Amino acid sequence: LSAPVRRVAASTTTVTLSSPNFHRAGFIIHNDSTDILWIKFGPNASSTDFSYRLNPQSSLEHRHGKVYRGIVTGVWAGTTGAAQVTELL
């Protein structure tokens, strides 16, 4: 099992947090920002179309049960900080 970490800069337009990966065993996303991060399991995350809402300095762990292996996108309420994305492979 490997766990590469990638830093994704905060953006008020949709960004890819994790590309589709058939071999993904899970992922952890930490909102290392002072702004809310909306995460979507799919394309085009927005503040009204999302799967998870992460407050500043909060984390989402997705590694139990059925693991989503498609694209994961996000968008922030502002542009301060980043997300730390760990993909479990």
C-alpha positions as a printed NumPy array, in Angstrom:
array([[  0.   ,   0.   ,   0.   ],
       [  1.389,   3.411,  -0.938],
       [ -0.019,   6.791,   0.054],
       [  1.183,   9.715,  -2.066],
       [  0.16 ,  13.167,  -0.805],
       [ -0.652,  16.018,  -3.149],
       [ -1.342,  19.652,  -2.256],
       [ -4.131,  21.324,  -4.248],
       [ -4.388,  25.118,  -3.973],
       [ -7.723,  26.587,  -2.871],
       [ -9.83 ,  27.94 ,  -5.714],
       [-13.282,  29.464,  -6.157],
       [-13.587,  27.534,  -9.427],
       [-13.825,  23.741,  -9.514],
       [-10.532,  21.836,  -9.279],
       [ -9.698,  18.135,  -9.448],
       [ -8.722,  16.79 ,  -6.04 ],
       [ -8.237,  13.212,  -7.242],
       [ -8.301,  11.797, -10.764],
       [-10.186,   8.566, -11.508],
       [ -8.168,   5.559, -10.344],
       [ -9.376,   1.954, -10.518],
       [ -6.644,   0.886,  -8.051],
       [ -7.63 ,   3.384,  -5.324],
       [ -8.127,   1.776,  -1.916],
       [ -9.343,   5.038,  -0.384],
       [ -8.357,   8.644,   0.166],
       [ -8.051,  11.303,   2.83 ],
       [ -8.708,  14.976,   2.127],
       [ -7.709,  17.599,   4.69 ],
       [ -9.004,  21.138,   4.203],
       [ -5.881,  23.108,   5.155],
       [ -7.663,  26.413,   4.554],
       [ -9.591,  29.116,   6.372],
       [-12.484,  28.646,   3.914],
       [-15.179,  25.989,   3.507],
       [-14.394,  23.276,   0.934],
       [-17.216,  21.549,  -0.956],
       [-16.236,  18.113,  -2.286],
       [-18.081,  16.151,  -4.945],
       [-17.683,  12.534,  -5.972],
       [-17.924,  13.512,  -9.635],
       [-17.233,  16.534, -11.836],
       [-18.129,  20.177, -11.232],
       [-18.342,  20.546,  -7.44 ],
       [-20.157,  23.669,  -6.282],
       [-21.618,  25.089,  -3.075],
       [-25.027,  23.759,  -4.18 ],
       [-23.937,  20.473,  -5.806],
       [-21.601,  18.502,  -3.553],
       [-21.117,  15.228,  -1.659],
       [-19.339,  16.598,   1.448],
       [-18.879,  20.016,   3.051],
       [-15.576,  20.378,   4.908],
       [-15.09 ,  23.186,   7.382],
       [-11.63 ,  24.75 ,   7.67 ],
       [ -9.03 ,  22.401,   9.206],
       [-11.359,  19.367,   8.842],
       [-10.701,  16.028,   7.144],
       [-12.652,  13.478,   5.135],
       [-11.54 ,   9.844,   5.257],
       [-12.997,   7.575,   2.588],
       [-11.529,   4.103,   2.921],
       [-14.145,   1.733,   4.314],
       [-16.78 ,  -0.298,   2.476],
       [-17.237,   0.508,  -1.195],
       [-14.539,   2.964,  -2.243],
       [-15.406,   5.558,  -4.871],
       [-12.844,   5.35 ,  -7.678],
       [-13.999,   8.147, -10.007],
       [-13.005,  11.796, -10.214],
       [-13.205,  13.846,  -7.002],
       [-13.587,  17.611,  -7.415],
       [-13.722,  20.519,  -5.   ],
       [-14.345,  24.219,  -4.706],
       [-13.705,  26.613,  -1.82 ],
       [-15.534,  29.666,  -0.527],
       [-12.252,  31.615,  -0.909],
       [ -8.694,  31.231,  -2.157],
       [ -6.715,  30.926,   1.077],
       [ -4.839,  27.681,   1.764],
       [ -5.115,  24.296,   0.075],
       [ -6.256,  20.714,   0.408],
       [ -3.856,  17.956,   1.363],
       [ -5.01 ,  14.916,  -0.615],
       [ -3.667,  11.467,   0.317],
       [ -4.569,   8.714,  -2.106],
       [ -4.321,   5.178,  -0.721],
       [ -3.11 ,   2.816,  -3.44 ]])
